[in-house]
């Protein structure tokens, strides 16, 4: 289970046009969001380590996105 609150997922769904979202859909999206975030962090971390840093900066995320890492 992730630490992304169900209410956050529901709010994003509402802001995206959903009137209602089923509980199992919220759980599915929690997992997908956590997986996506983990993938982004792993890619950015590779670039931070390559630069000799332990701290991931926003530029690492941007670079990994533009490189398709």
N, C-alpha and C positions, 0 to 999 in steps of 0.2 A: 504494500500500500504506500502511496505517496503522501507527502505533507502538503500538497496543493489542496487547499480547502475546497470542498464541494461547492460552497457558495460562490467562490471565485469562478469556477467552471460555469456555474449557472448564470452568473452575471455576464460573463463573456458571451455565452450562448444568447442571452437576451439582447445584448448590445449588437449581436450579429443577426438579429431578426427572429430568433426562436421565441415562440410564446411559451412553450413548455418543453422540458427535456426529461426523459425517463431516467430513473436512478441508475439503471445499468449503462445508459449512455454516458452519464456523468463519470462513472467508474472507468469506462473505456477511455474517455477523453483524459482523465487523470493519468492513466498509464501512458497514453500516447504523448501527452505533454511532458511527462517526466522523461520518457525515452528521448524525445526531441532535445530537451534541455541537456541531458547527459551527453548526447552526441555532439552538440554544439560546444560544450565544455571540453570534451576530449579533444576535439579538433583544435580549439583555441589553445589548449594546454600544450599541445605539440609545438605550436609556434612560439609560445612563451618560453618553453624549455630550450628551443632552438636559439632564442635570443638571450639565453642565460638568465632568465628570470623565473622566479617561483610564482609571481603574481600575474594573473591573467588580466590583460587590459582590454578595453573595448576595441582597440585597434586589432587585437588578435582575433576577435570575433569577426570583425569586418574583413580582415585579410583572409581568414579561413573561408569565409563566404565567397569572396571574390575568386579565390583559388580553387574553390570546389573541393576543399580538403574534408 
